[in-house]
Amino acid sequence: MSGPWERRWHLLFDEWVVISASSAARPWAGARSEGAKAAVPQHDPSCYLCPGVTRASGDVNPDYKGPFAFDNDFPTFAGHAPTPTHALDTAPNEQALSQNPFAIVAASRGQCRVLCWSDRHDMTLADLPVEAMGDVAKLWQSEFIVLKSNDEVKQALLFENKGVEIGVSNLHPHGQAYGIPFVTTNTKRMRTAQARYAKQHGRSLLVDMLQHDSVKDILIVEKAKHWSVVVPFAARFAYETWIVPHVAVTDISEINEEVLLELGEVYHRQARRYDALFQRQSPNITHFHNAPCDNDPDNTHWCFHLAFQPPLREPDKLKYIAGFESAAGNMTNPVQPELAAARLRELNI
Ligand SMILES: [Zn+2]
């Protein structure tokens, strides 16, 4: 066995991650992942994200070029969501939990947006020319501002699910933005950890992380002018990376155009690294971690960042959320984070 066999503390989630390089050496007789096999056309008239297509709602997409966003026709959260009988407006308090913990319910009000990165049905963000990333980055920012200004929304969550391996229903390159009427569980944990550190040290947890001896020069994949790409010390996924700013901002609406445009370029390079690492269009889940918009005073200690969570551990092997992870909540990672960073750093993109 090479590599560590240990538990590492996740600085944002306040939990153990099991780094288990020994499990990577197990004989593999399981499924092999190949991704999508069929050739993908430039324009698909049956794709409801393509230009000029009539969607399920009856709306017709404009003949757009570049990025384009619209309200999801099948939203998880929407302004017209019904109010259930006996619905609560907020999370249940102690009295509600003690009197009747069996059927607590609230309305799913909010807003869901679909964010098309390009008019091209067949291109991922990594395939697009880097010049196209400026408009994509501006869409990330403007869509966040749309959701943040919605009074129903307590958290705006932008993310991309990419690849058939993680169940994407439409291959058109796109992300999603959810305006959610509550602060999600992981976000609460991340806020608590960042606020605790900032109150003790007067600085940002994530910005300080970039300078720590265990991280700088070892876990950094790329250091640009305004952003660094880093493998977290307690990475929960093999080849997980974060894009962290050198100066903390609470959300993407606070960064100026120069910083925003560099974020697009850094994102583009990291997406290309994953394609180079796995030698194909790499599946991925990408999160944009903005501070919640619920007016909690601890939001001021939040540091906006991005997280890539690729589901592959090797080019043809998926990392499954199986018995241990689903029962425990804690993750096991079969790849030593320092080794993952070195491999990503050495790629020719
Ligand atoms: Zn399409």
Boltz pocket constraint, residues with backbone or C-beta under 6 A from the ligand:
constraints:
  - pocket:
      binder: B
      contacts: [[A, 42], [A, 43], [A, 44], [A, 47], [A, 48], [A, 49], [A, 50], [A, 119], [A, 120], [A, 121], [A, 172]]
      max_distance: 6.0
